[in-house]
Amino acid sequence: MVDPRERDLLATVPDGLFIGGEWVAADSGRTLTVQDPATGDVVKTIADASPADGIAALDAAAEAFPSWAATPARSRAEILRRAFDLLTARAEDFALLMTLEMGKPLAESRGEVVYGGEFLRWFSEEAARVTGRYAPTPEGKGRMIVSQHPVGPCFLVTPWNFPLAMATRKIAPALAAGCTVVIKPAALTPLTTLLFAKLLQEAGVPAGVVNVITTSASGAVSEPIIRDPRLRKLSFTGSTGVGQRLMEQAAQGVLRTSMELGGNAPFVIFEDADLDKAVDGAIAAKFRNIGQACTAANRFIVHRRVVEEFTRRVTERVAEMKVGRGTEEGVAIGPLIDDRAVAKASSLVADAVARGAQVTTGGEALAGSGTFYLPTVISDVAAGSDILREEIFGPVLAIVPFDDEDEAVRLANDTEYGLVSYVYTENLARGQRMIERLETGMMGLNMGVVSNAAAPFGGWKMSGLGREGGAEGIHEYLQTKYTLTPDPFAG
């Protein structure tokens, strides 16, 4: 039986492309279907953009750019603030929609609405704070004026795992800076972005400033946009492999790029850690979003003196987690996004077990409809196991013992990625040393969740370039101009 609330909500979600302030069908007339991963049922059928549609969206963004760039910062800020207020008022609708198309538990979807909304509020406040400087040259023969200007039309590519927050984290700073955008959400979870574009229109965003294209042919649609000389900025969140290909395409036009790519986060627990806090942090860092987050802890590196007790405690907690459709009461673990994600989790666990690891709970997919994998803990993971090298992106907690601080650092840094790390210790000096020694762009010290709209989000090494959020976030969409003027006091 169809839930009437779900049916009514889906009826409000546009099924077209949003180009130049209008909802239009795809140029080819093609459509794509969005499925509920918990059931396999079709949630909605929407437009499937062609390369021509992508260029039409860029046409609209390029045409709207001069006017939007000239719009006073305060006016841009007020629009973003209205969008925040509208989103807050409709939090339940957006939460339910994310659960339907992505599968996460409703409680987590509500949390994402709060988190995603904060980018609108934060950058509404940052819009009027873009500053420059005026100063005499050192030799006193002129005056320097340094000013900031919007970089131009931007192409934003978002992933499926945080359908709202990834859109707001990119759109809000772009609009605050005076840029126009074309956004392409993931084909697996495009509905939230479509509803958000409708909300932005209601908030007063002018036609052409935000354009949305949904497509099943991501590469074919994206490449002509990226290679178009009118585009000046590319922001991408997704896998490192895809990010590398997009950077190659962006090199032709020397585009400004922001890349938030893969992760392989270490979670280090020292012998002096407060284990109650460490277990709570581990659950948050690993199982948030069903483990499908680039910030999810991948490798639990635990001191040998406490590894047995930590394993026991965390196994008890994980074994109690309720698995089911995200709309059900008390569900902690929803479905993975698709069959490939289930197959990957199964393969990584099987490889670790073959190398001597022990499954203490879970360790298998659920039969029946939906793409469910049981929340899992595996201990004694051996060096060389695939699960220590690859991003899991699933509800699997893998434990590796260590003996001393130097070994912990070596194990934590033994990856090409460097997005985030987590450390639990009650020793302040050790915590400070770990801040210095771990090769990641972010770190949680006795904290299992680090994301915050007011903080610069981004990684080192193969985890990406640039920062989103914080005071740094708006500068990704600005370019600097230096002007030299004569000395006004010269005769």
WORA-V987255 format. One record per backbone hydrogen bond with DSSP energy under -1.0 kcal/mol. CO is the residue of the C=O (numbers start at 1). NH is the residue of the N-H. E is the energy in kcal/mol with one decimal. If there is no record, write none. Layout:
co=CO nh=NH e=E
co=CO nh=NH e=E
This chain:
co=3 nh=7 e=-2.5
co=4 nh=8 e=-2.7
co=5 nh=9 e=-2.3
co=6 nh=10 e=-2.5
co=7 nh=11 e=-1.5
co=9 nh=12 e=-1.5
co=15 nh=47 e=-2.1
co=17 nh=24 e=-2.8
co=18 nh=212 e=-2.2
co=19 nh=22 e=-1.5
co=22 nh=19 e=-2.5
co=24 nh=17 e=-3.4
co=26 nh=29 e=-1.1
co=30 nh=48 e=-2.0
co=32 nh=46 e=-2.8
co=34 nh=43 e=-3.8
co=34 nh=44 e=-1.2
co=36 nh=39 e=-1.3
co=36 nh=40 e=-3.6
co=37 nh=371 e=-1.8
co=41 nh=36 e=-2.8
co=44 nh=34 e=-2.6
co=46 nh=32 e=-2.7
co=50 nh=54 e=-1.8
co=51 nh=55 e=-2.1
co=52 nh=56 e=-2.0
co=53 nh=57 e=-2.1
co=54 nh=58 e=-1.9
co=55 nh=59 e=-2.7
co=56 nh=60 e=-2.0
co=57 nh=61 e=-2.1
co=58 nh=62 e=-2.9
co=59 nh=63 e=-2.2
co=60 nh=64 e=-2.0
co=61 nh=65 e=-1.2
co=64 nh=68 e=-2.2
co=65 nh=69 e=-3.1
co=66 nh=70 e=-1.4
co=72 nh=76 e=-2.0
co=73 nh=77 e=-2.6
co=74 nh=78 e=-2.2
co=75 nh=79 e=-1.7
co=76 nh=80 e=-2.1
co=77 nh=81 e=-2.4
co=78 nh=82 e=-2.3
co=79 nh=83 e=-2.2
co=80 nh=84 e=-2.1
co=81 nh=85 e=-2.3
co=82 nh=86 e=-2.6
co=83 nh=87 e=-2.6
co=84 nh=88 e=-2.5
co=85 nh=89 e=-2.1
co=86 nh=90 e=-1.4
co=88 nh=91 e=-1.2
co=90 nh=94 e=-2.0
co=91 nh=95 e=-2.5
co=92 nh=96 e=-2.5
co=93 nh=97 e=-2.3
co=94 nh=98 e=-2.2
co=95 nh=99 e=-2.0
co=96 nh=100 e=-2.2
co=97 nh=101 e=-2.1
co=98 nh=102 e=-2.5
co=105 nh=109 e=-2.1
co=106 nh=110 e=-2.4
co=107 nh=111 e=-1.6
co=108 nh=112 e=-2.1
co=109 nh=113 e=-1.9
co=110 nh=114 e=-1.8
co=111 nh=115 e=-2.5
co=112 nh=116 e=-3.6
co=113 nh=117 e=-2.4
co=114 nh=118 e=-1.5
co=117 nh=121 e=-2.0
co=118 nh=122 e=-3.2
co=119 nh=123 e=-2.2
co=120 nh=124 e=-1.4
co=121 nh=125 e=-1.4
co=122 nh=126 e=-1.5
co=123 nh=127 e=-1.5
co=126 nh=129 e=-2.0
co=133 nh=146 e=-2.9
co=135 nh=144 e=-3.8
co=137 nh=140 e=-1.9
co=142 nh=137 e=-2.2
co=143 nh=485 e=-2.8
co=144 nh=135 e=-2.1
co=145 nh=483 e=-2.9
co=146 nh=133 e=-2.0
co=147 nh=481 e=-2.9
co=149 nh=479 e=-3.0
co=153 nh=232 e=-2.5
co=154 nh=182 e=-2.4
co=155 nh=235 e=-2.5
co=156 nh=184 e=-3.0
co=157 nh=237 e=-1.7
co=162 nh=166 e=-2.1
co=164 nh=168 e=-2.6
co=165 nh=169 e=-2.4
co=167 nh=171 e=-3.0
co=168 nh=172 e=-1.8
co=170 nh=174 e=-1.5
co=171 nh=175 e=-2.8
co=172 nh=176 e=-2.4
co=173 nh=177 e=-2.0
co=174 nh=179 e=-2.8
co=180 nh=154 e=-2.4
co=181 nh=211 e=-1.4
co=182 nh=156 e=-2.9
co=183 nh=213 e=-2.2
co=184 nh=158 e=-1.6
co=190 nh=194 e=-1.8
co=191 nh=195 e=-2.4
co=192 nh=196 e=-2.3
co=193 nh=197 e=-2.4
co=194 nh=198 e=-1.7
co=195 nh=199 e=-1.8
co=196 nh=200 e=-2.5
co=197 nh=201 e=-2.1
co=198 nh=202 e=-1.8
co=199 nh=203 e=-2.0
co=200 nh=205 e=-2.3
co=206 nh=209 e=-1.7
co=209 nh=181 e=-3.0
co=211 nh=183 e=-3.1
co=212 nh=18 e=-2.1
co=214 nh=49 e=-3.6
co=217 nh=221 e=-2.1
co=218 nh=222 e=-2.7
co=219 nh=223 e=-2.2
co=222 nh=226 e=-2.6
co=223 nh=227 e=-2.3
co=228 nh=231 e=-1.6
co=232 nh=256 e=-1.6
co=233 nh=155 e=-2.6
co=234 nh=258 e=-2.2
co=235 nh=157 e=-2.8
co=236 nh=260 e=-2.7
co=239 nh=243 e=-2.3
co=240 nh=244 e=-2.4
co=241 nh=245 e=-1.6
co=242 nh=246 e=-2.4
co=243 nh=247 e=-2.3
co=244 nh=248 e=-1.8
co=245 nh=249 e=-1.8
co=246 nh=250 e=-2.6
co=247 nh=251 e=-1.5
co=250 nh=255 e=-2.0
co=256 nh=234 e=-2.8
co=258 nh=236 e=-2.7
co=259 nh=465 e=-1.6
co=260 nh=238 e=-2.0
co=265 nh=298 e=-3.1
co=265 nh=299 e=-2.1
co=266 nh=422 e=-2.3
co=267 nh=301 e=-1.9
co=268 nh=424 e=-2.8
co=269 nh=303 e=-2.5
co=270 nh=273 e=-1.7
co=274 nh=278 e=-2.5
co=275 nh=279 e=-2.7
co=276 nh=280 e=-2.0
co=277 nh=281 e=-2.8
co=278 nh=282 e=-2.5
co=279 nh=283 e=-2.4
co=280 nh=284 e=-2.0
co=281 nh=285 e=-2.9
co=282 nh=286 e=-2.3
co=283 nh=287 e=-2.2
co=284 nh=288 e=-1.0
co=285 nh=297 e=-1.7
co=287 nh=290 e=-1.8
co=288 nh=291 e=-1.4
co=289 nh=292 e=-1.9
co=291 nh=293 e=-1.3
co=293 nh=296 e=-1.5
co=299 nh=267 e=-2.9
co=300 nh=400 e=-3.3
co=301 nh=269 e=-2.5
co=302 nh=402 e=-1.6
co=303 nh=306 e=-1.5
co=303 nh=307 e=-1.2
co=306 nh=310 e=-2.9
co=307 nh=311 e=-2.6
co=308 nh=312 e=-2.2
co=309 nh=313 e=-2.5
co=310 nh=314 e=-2.9
co=311 nh=315 e=-2.1
co=312 nh=316 e=-2.0
co=313 nh=317 e=-1.9
co=314 nh=318 e=-2.5
co=315 nh=319 e=-2.6
co=318 nh=321 e=-1.6
co=322 nh=332 e=-2.4
co=322 nh=333 e=-2.2
co=325 nh=328 e=-2.3
co=326 nh=106 e=-2.4
co=328 nh=331 e=-1.4
co=333 nh=324 e=-2.1
co=338 nh=342 e=-1.4
co=339 nh=343 e=-2.6
co=340 nh=344 e=-2.2
co=341 nh=345 e=-2.2
co=342 nh=346 e=-2.5
co=343 nh=347 e=-2.3
co=344 nh=348 e=-2.6
co=345 nh=349 e=-2.1
co=346 nh=350 e=-2.3
co=347 nh=351 e=-2.4
co=348 nh=352 e=-2.0
co=349 nh=353 e=-2.6
co=350 nh=354 e=-2.2
co=351 nh=355 e=-1.0
co=352 nh=357 e=-2.4
co=353 nh=356 e=-1.9
co=358 nh=379 e=-2.7
co=361 nh=377 e=-1.9
co=364 nh=374 e=-2.4
co=371 nh=336 e=-3.6
co=372 nh=366 e=-2.0
co=376 nh=397 e=-2.7
co=377 nh=360 e=-2.5
co=377 nh=361 e=-1.1
co=378 nh=399 e=-2.5
co=379 nh=358 e=-2.2
co=382 nh=385 e=-1.7
co=385 nh=388 e=-1.6
co=386 nh=389 e=-1.6
co=386 nh=390 e=-2.7
co=394 nh=396 e=-2.0
co=395 nh=376 e=-2.9
co=397 nh=378 e=-2.8
co=398 nh=300 e=-3.0
co=399 nh=381 e=-2.5
co=400 nh=302 e=-2.5
co=402 nh=304 e=-2.7
co=404 nh=408 e=-2.1
co=405 nh=409 e=-2.5
co=406 nh=410 e=-2.3
co=407 nh=411 e=-2.7
co=408 nh=412 e=-2.6
co=409 nh=413 e=-2.4
co=413 nh=415 e=-2.4
co=416 nh=462 e=-2.3
co=418 nh=441 e=-2.0
co=418 nh=460 e=-3.0
co=419 nh=442 e=-1.1
co=421 nh=444 e=-2.7
co=422 nh=268 e=-3.2
co=423 nh=446 e=-3.3
co=424 nh=270 e=-2.4
co=427 nh=431 e=-2.5
co=428 nh=432 e=-2.3
co=429 nh=433 e=-2.2
co=430 nh=434 e=-2.5
co=431 nh=435 e=-1.8
co=432 nh=436 e=-1.5
co=433 nh=437 e=-2.1
co=434 nh=438 e=-2.4
co=438 nh=440 e=-1.6
co=442 nh=421 e=-1.1
co=444 nh=423 e=-2.6
co=452 nh=455 e=-2.1
co=453 nh=470 e=-2.9
co=457 nh=468 e=-2.3
co=460 nh=463 e=-2.2
co=461 nh=464 e=-1.2
co=463 nh=261 e=-2.3
co=465 nh=259 e=-2.1
co=468 nh=457 e=-3.3
co=469 nh=473 e=-1.2
co=474 nh=477 e=-1.7
co=475 nh=478 e=-1.2
co=477 nh=151 e=-2.1
co=479 nh=149 e=-2.5
co=481 nh=147 e=-2.8
co=483 nh=145 e=-2.9
co=485 nh=143 e=-2.6
co=487 nh=490 e=-1.5
